[in-house]
Amino acid sequence: MDARNLRPALPELRAITDGRYLEEPDFFLDQLRPVGLLQRPEEAPNAAAWSFSSNKGFWEAVLREQVRASRPVALTGFYLSEWIPRSPGLFHTYGAANSREYAMQQVFEEPYAQELAWIDHADVHEFERGVYGREAARGYLRIFNPHGKIQMLRGGVGCIRLRRHGIEGRPVWLMSASSTLTAHEGVPLAVPHDRYTEVIDSLTSDGIVYCSSITGTLRYVPDFLGNLYQWPDVPPVYLDVEDIRPGPRPDETTLQHAMVSVAVSFEARSEQPGPPGMLWATYVTFFPGVEGSLQLRRDWLRDNYVRKRYQGRVISDFDEQVPRFEGAPFGLIRVFDGSLNLDEIPRPVGQDPTVREAFGRCRDIRRDVIGDGEESTG
């Protein structure tokens, strides 16, 4: 593997406790939220098909309630990904756009910035110009201060990856499709296992698959978190896929520009950036079309950033298929297999009433949809 071909990604950090109190429960609610996708979808009268060629067009129609449940939908010219947004659709809301705009005014440089930026000897400025244009250099890969980092995560940044699950007795893979090369801007999909097997080899080797069309039926599920969120939420929706038609394989430059941001929470033991025992959230961007990118950035985040810089330990995990942080008590595997124990999670998260109520609702879904003692993955 040529290290010079790997691209940089800078970490974003925010405090989610002030010592005794959980100030930002939404990070942990988003960790529980994907379980809601396993519920029985809502039904509605059949309607004419809609076609979309952009993330923005799709989400505008959903947010304006122009496209409803049970409507046939076609996505044309989208990139298929294994990674789904932590908060699907949030990126396209008015509030999220304001959050990201505000974050761009909350920028500063930290000593570790150059360390991570050049960890793989990539040309930061040339890469950014290639993706976002000359005027956008230093736009995406900025270092934000704590206020800016809060706003970026509220702006819809971040993805997770899940195992195979069952919806109404059918084995499906929860994936996403994006008209851009950024996964958290895209549309969540429930892909039947037989369709998944047709594309997984290409996804594994290239990171993304360009599709001339993805067709299916739009499904809504009840929002089991509902009133627990601190700001207006997006209706839980996904496309129940019936057919995927891959298009031409993208060129190498396009493949290397596809991006996925992943977020974790961790407990810091050092006296910076706050008192020992505080919990923080951070995210880092990797490039699924670049060999070794995820592992390289995971290792840096865990070893250099969390352990060395803050003498900390990671609390959550963004990947249900492959555990990325051994022993993370709020990992997605534990969320879905029923082994999550809030008493094992550092204070104040495990004792927060909002998180505990969300956990109870999540447990009810597991009992009603999966059944006690049953496996949700194949």
C-alpha positions as CSV (number, residue, x, y, z in Angstrom):
1,M,0.0,0.0,0.0
2,D,1.4,3.4,-1.0
3,A,1.0,5.6,2.1
4,R,1.2,8.7,-0.1
5,N,-2.2,7.9,-1.6
6,L,-4.0,8.0,1.7
7,R,-5.9,11.2,2.4
8,P,-6.0,13.3,5.6
9,A,-8.8,13.7,8.0
10,L,-8.8,15.9,11.1
11,P,-10.7,15.0,14.4
12,E,-13.6,17.1,15.7
13,L,-14.1,17.2,19.5
14,R,-17.0,18.3,21.7
15,A,-17.8,18.0,25.4
16,I,-21.0,16.0,26.2
17,T,-20.9,16.4,30.0
18,D,-20.0,19.1,32.4
19,G,-18.8,16.7,35.0
20,R,-22.0,15.5,36.7
21,Y,-24.6,16.2,34.1
22,L,-25.1,15.0,30.5
23,E,-25.4,18.1,28.4
24,E,-25.7,16.4,25.0
25,P,-27.8,13.2,25.2
26,D,-28.5,13.2,21.5
27,F,-25.1,11.6,20.8
28,F,-26.2,8.5,22.7
29,L,-29.8,8.6,21.5
30,D,-28.4,8.4,17.9
31,Q,-26.5,5.3,19.0
32,L,-29.8,3.7,20.0
33,R,-31.8,5.1,17.1
34,P,-31.0,2.5,14.4
35,V,-32.9,-0.1,16.3
36,G,-36.1,1.7,15.3
37,L,-35.6,0.8,11.7
38,L,-36.4,-2.8,12.6
39,Q,-40.0,-1.9,13.4
40,R,-42.9,-2.7,11.1
41,P,-43.2,0.0,8.5
42,E,-46.3,2.2,8.3
43,E,-48.6,1.5,5.4
44,A,-50.3,4.0,3.1
45,P,-52.3,3.9,-0.1
46,N,-50.2,3.2,-3.2
47,A,-49.2,6.3,-5.2
48,A,-47.4,7.2,-8.4
49,A,-43.6,6.7,-8.5
50,W,-41.2,9.5,-7.8
51,S,-37.6,9.8,-9.2
52,F,-34.7,11.7,-7.6
53,S,-31.3,12.5,-8.8
54,S,-29.9,14.3,-5.7
55,N,-29.9,13.9,-2.0
56,K,-31.3,17.4,-1.6
57,G,-34.3,16.7,-3.9
58,F,-35.1,13.5,-2.0
59,W,-34.9,15.0,1.5
60,E,-36.8,18.2,0.5
61,A,-39.7,16.1,-0.7
62,V,-39.6,14.1,2.6
63,L,-39.3,17.1,4.8
64,R,-42.2,18.9,3.0
65,E,-44.3,15.7,3.1
66,Q,-44.5,15.7,-0.7
67,V,-43.5,12.0,-0.9
68,R,-45.3,9.6,1.5
69,A,-45.0,6.0,2.7
70,S,-45.6,3.2,0.2
71,R,-44.7,5.4,-2.7
72,P,-42.4,3.8,-5.3
73,V,-39.1,5.8,-5.5
74,A,-36.2,5.6,-8.0
75,L,-32.8,7.1,-7.2
76,T,-30.7,7.8,-10.3
77,G,-27.0,8.4,-10.4
78,F,-26.4,7.6,-6.7
79,Y,-23.3,6.0,-5.0
80,L,-24.1,2.9,-2.9
81,S,-22.3,2.6,0.5
82,E,-22.2,0.3,3.4
83,W,-22.3,3.3,5.8
84,I,-25.5,4.9,6.8
85,P,-26.0,8.4,8.4
86,R,-26.3,8.4,12.2
87,S,-29.2,10.8,11.8
88,P,-30.6,10.3,8.3
89,G,-31.8,13.5,6.7
90,L,-30.7,15.8,9.5
91,F,-27.9,17.2,7.2
92,H,-30.6,18.7,4.9
93,T,-32.6,20.5,7.5
94,Y,-32.5,24.3,7.9
95,G,-31.3,24.0,11.5
96,A,-28.4,21.7,10.5
97,A,-27.3,24.0,7.7
98,N,-27.2,26.9,10.2
99,S,-25.2,24.7,12.6
100,R,-22.6,24.0,10.0
101,E,-22.4,27.6,8.9
102,Y,-21.9,28.7,12.5
103,A,-19.2,26.0,13.0
104,M,-17.1,27.5,10.1
105,Q,-16.7,30.6,12.3
106,Q,-15.4,28.5,15.3
107,V,-12.0,27.4,13.9
108,F,-8.6,27.2,15.6
109,E,-5.4,25.2,15.2
110,E,-4.2,22.6,17.7
111,P,-0.7,21.1,17.9
112,Y,-2.0,17.7,16.8
113,A,-3.5,19.1,13.6
114,Q,-0.3,18.8,11.5
115,E,0.5,15.4,13.0
116,L,-2.8,14.0,11.7
117,A,-2.9,16.0,8.5
118,W,0.5,14.6,7.4
119,I,0.3,11.2,9.0
120,D,0.1,9.6,5.6
121,H,2.1,12.3,3.7
122,A,-0.9,13.5,1.7
123,D,-1.2,17.0,0.2
124,V,-4.0,18.5,2.3
125,H,-4.6,21.6,0.2
126,E,-4.4,19.9,-3.2
127,F,-6.9,17.3,-2.0
128,E,-9.4,19.8,-0.8
129,R,-9.2,21.8,-4.0
130,G,-9.8,18.6,-5.9
131,V,-12.9,17.8,-4.0
132,Y,-14.4,21.2,-3.2
133,G,-12.8,23.6,-5.7
134,R,-10.0,26.1,-5.2
135,E,-12.2,28.5,-3.2
136,A,-13.1,25.8,-0.7
137,A,-9.6,24.9,0.4
138,R,-9.4,24.4,4.2
139,G,-13.1,24.0,4.2
140,Y,-13.9,20.4,5.1
141,L,-10.8,19.4,7.0
142,R,-10.8,22.2,9.5
143,I,-10.2,22.0,13.2
144,F,-13.1,23.4,15.2
145,N,-13.1,24.6,18.7
146,P,-15.5,22.9,21.1
147,H,-18.5,25.1,20.1
148,G,-17.8,24.4,16.4
149,K,-17.6,20.7,17.0
150,I,-21.0,20.6,18.7
151,Q,-22.5,22.4,15.7
152,M,-20.9,20.1,13.1
153,L,-22.4,17.0,14.8
154,R,-25.7,18.8,15.1
155,G,-25.3,19.6,11.4
156,G,-25.8,15.9,10.5
157,V,-22.2,14.7,10.2
158,G,-21.4,11.1,11.0
159,C,-22.1,7.5,9.9
160,I,-22.4,4.0,11.3
161,R,-22.2,0.5,9.7
162,L,-24.6,-2.3,10.7
163,R,-24.8,-6.1,10.3
164,R,-27.6,-7.9,8.5
165,H,-30.9,-7.6,10.3
166,G,-34.5,-8.8,9.9
167,I,-37.5,-6.5,9.0
168,E,-40.8,-8.3,9.0
169,G,-39.0,-11.6,8.8
170,R,-36.9,-10.6,5.8
171,P,-33.1,-10.5,6.0
172,V,-31.9,-7.1,4.9
173,W,-28.8,-4.9,5.1
174,L,-29.2,-1.3,6.2
175,M,-27.1,0.7,3.8
176,S,-27.2,4.1,2.1
177,A,-27.1,5.8,-1.3
178,S,-25.8,9.3,-1.9
179,S,-25.7,11.5,-5.0
180,T,-22.5,13.0,-3.6
181,L,-19.3,11.3,-2.4
182,T,-20.2,12.0,1.3
183,A,-22.2,9.2,2.9
184,H,-23.9,11.2,5.7
185,E,-25.7,13.3,3.2
186,G,-27.5,10.3,1.7
187,V,-30.6,8.1,1.8
188,P,-30.9,5.0,4.1
189,L,-31.7,1.8,2.3
190,A,-33.0,-1.7,3.3
191,V,-31.3,-3.9,0.8
192,P,-32.5,-7.5,0.5
193,H,-29.7,-10.1,1.1
194,D,-29.8,-11.4,-2.5
195,R,-29.3,-7.9,-3.8
196,Y,-26.5,-7.3,-1.2
197,T,-24.6,-10.3,-2.4
198,E,-24.5,-8.9,-5.9
199,V,-22.7,-5.7,-4.9
200,I,-20.7,-6.5,-1.8
201,D,-17.6,-7.6,-3.6
202,S,-17.4,-4.3,-5.4
203,L,-18.1,-2.4,-2.2
204,T,-15.4,-4.2,-0.4
205,S,-12.8,-3.5,-3.1
206,D,-13.8,0.1,-4.1
207,G,-15.6,1.5,-1.1
208,I,-18.6,2.7,-3.2
209,V,-20.6,1.5,-6.2
210,Y,-22.0,3.9,-8.7
211,C,-25.6,2.9,-9.6
212,S,-27.5,4.1,-12.6
213,S,-30.7,3.3,-10.6
214,I,-31.9,2.1,-7.2
215,T,-35.6,1.4,-7.1
216,G,-37.9,0.5,-4.2
217,T,-40.7,1.6,-2.0
218,L,-40.5,4.4,0.6
219,R,-41.1,3.2,4.1
220,Y,-41.8,5.1,7.3
221,V,-41.3,3.7,10.8
222,P,-42.6,5.0,14.1
223,D,-40.2,7.4,15.7
224,F,-39.6,5.6,19.0
225,L,-37.4,8.4,20.4
226,G,-39.9,11.1,19.6
227,N,-40.0,13.7,22.3
228,L,-36.6,12.8,23.7
229,Y,-34.8,14.9,21.0
230,Q,-33.8,18.4,21.8
231,W,-34.7,19.9,18.4
232,P,-37.3,19.1,15.6
233,D,-36.4,15.8,14.1
234,V,-36.6,14.2,10.6
235,P,-39.2,11.4,10.0
236,P,-37.6,8.0,10.2
237,V,-37.7,6.8,6.6
238,Y,-35.8,4.4,4.4
239,L,-36.1,3.0,0.9
240,D,-37.1,-0.7,0.8
241,V,-35.0,-1.7,-2.2
242,E,-36.3,-3.9,-4.9
243,D,-33.6,-3.5,-7.6
244,I,-30.1,-2.1,-7.9
245,R,-28.6,-1.5,-11.3
246,P,-24.9,-0.7,-11.1
247,G,-23.4,1.7,-13.6
248,P,-19.9,2.2,-14.9
249,R,-17.1,1.8,-12.3
250,P,-15.9,5.2,-11.2
251,D,-12.3,6.2,-12.0
252,E,-9.7,5.9,-9.3
253,T,-9.7,9.7,-8.5
254,T,-13.5,9.5,-7.8
255,L,-13.1,6.4,-5.7
256,Q,-10.4,8.0,-3.5
257,H,-12.5,11.1,-2.9
258,A,-15.5,9.2,-1.4
259,M,-15.7,10.1,2.3
260,V,-17.2,8.7,5.5
261,S,-17.1,10.4,8.9
262,V,-17.4,8.3,12.0
263,A,-18.0,9.6,15.6
264,V,-17.1,8.2,19.0
265,S,-17.5,9.2,22.6
266,F,-14.7,8.8,25.1
267,E,-13.9,9.4,28.8
268,A,-10.8,11.6,29.4
269,R,-8.6,11.1,32.4
270,S,-6.3,14.0,31.8
271,E,-6.8,17.6,33.0
272,Q,-7.2,18.9,29.5
273,P,-9.4,19.9,27.8
274,G,-11.5,19.8,31.0
275,P,-11.6,18.1,34.5
276,P,-10.7,14.4,34.6
277,G,-13.7,12.1,34.1
278,M,-15.5,14.3,31.5
279,L,-17.0,12.7,28.4
280,W,-16.3,14.0,25.0
281,A,-17.4,13.2,21.4
282,T,-15.2,13.4,18.4
283,Y,-15.3,12.3,14.8
284,V,-12.8,11.6,12.1
285,T,-13.1,11.2,8.3
286,F,-11.8,8.2,6.4
287,F,-11.8,7.3,2.7
288,P,-13.4,3.8,2.0
289,G,-11.9,3.7,-1.5
290,V,-8.4,4.0,-0.1
291,E,-6.9,0.8,1.2
292,G,-6.2,0.9,4.9
293,S,-7.7,4.4,5.5
294,L,-10.3,3.3,8.1
295,Q,-7.8,1.3,10.1
296,L,-5.1,4.0,10.0
297,R,-7.5,6.7,11.3
298,R,-9.0,4.4,13.9
299,D,-5.6,3.5,15.2
300,W,-4.6,7.2,15.3
301,L,-7.8,8.2,17.0
302,R,-7.6,5.4,19.6
303,D,-3.8,5.5,20.3
304,N,-2.5,9.0,19.7
305,Y,-5.6,11.0,20.3
306,V,-7.7,9.3,23.0
307,R,-5.1,7.3,24.9
308,K,-2.0,9.5,24.6
309,R,-3.4,13.0,24.5
310,Y,-6.2,12.5,27.0
311,Q,-5.3,9.3,28.8
312,G,-8.8,8.2,27.9
313,R,-10.9,5.3,26.8
314,V,-13.4,5.0,24.0
315,I,-17.0,4.5,25.2
316,S,-19.0,4.0,21.9
317,D,-18.3,2.2,18.6
318,F,-19.6,3.1,15.1
319,D,-19.3,-0.3,13.5
320,E,-21.6,-3.3,14.2
321,Q,-19.9,-5.6,11.7
322,V,-16.3,-5.3,13.0
323,P,-15.7,-4.0,16.5
324,R,-13.3,-1.1,16.3
325,F,-12.8,-0.5,20.0
326,E,-12.4,-3.5,22.2
327,G,-14.6,-3.3,25.3
328,A,-16.5,-0.2,24.3
329,P,-19.6,-0.4,26.6
330,F,-21.9,1.5,24.2
331,G,-20.9,-0.3,21.0
332,L,-23.5,-0.9,18.3
333,I,-23.1,-4.7,18.7
334,R,-24.3,-4.4,22.3
335,V,-27.1,-2.1,21.3
336,F,-28.5,-4.7,18.8
337,D,-27.7,-8.0,20.6
338,G,-29.4,-6.9,23.8
339,S,-26.2,-7.0,26.0
340,L,-26.1,-3.2,26.5
341,N,-25.9,-2.4,30.2
342,L,-26.3,1.2,31.2
343,D,-24.8,0.5,34.6
344,E,-21.4,-0.3,32.9
345,I,-21.3,3.1,31.1
346,P,-19.5,6.0,32.9
347,R,-21.6,8.6,34.8
348,P,-23.5,10.6,34.0
349,V,-24.6,8.7,30.8
350,G,-25.9,5.6,32.4
351,Q,-27.9,7.5,35.0
352,D,-29.3,10.2,32.6
353,P,-33.1,9.9,32.6
354,T,-33.4,10.7,28.9
355,V,-30.9,8.0,28.0
356,R,-32.5,5.4,30.3
357,E,-35.9,6.1,28.9
358,A,-34.6,5.7,25.3
359,F,-32.9,2.5,26.4
360,G,-36.2,1.2,27.7
361,R,-38.0,2.0,24.5
362,C,-35.1,0.3,22.6
363,R,-35.5,-2.8,24.7
364,D,-39.3,-2.9,24.0
365,I,-38.6,-2.9,20.3
366,R,-36.1,-5.8,20.6
367,R,-38.8,-7.7,22.5
368,D,-41.6,-7.0,20.1
369,V,-39.7,-7.2,16.8
370,I,-36.8,-9.6,17.5
371,G,-38.0,-11.6,20.4
372,D,-36.3,-12.4,23.7
373,G,-33.1,-14.5,23.1
374,E,-33.4,-14.4,19.3
375,E,-30.6,-13.2,17.1
376,S,-31.2,-10.2,14.8
377,T,-28.3,-11.0,12.5
378,G,-27.7,-13.7,10.0
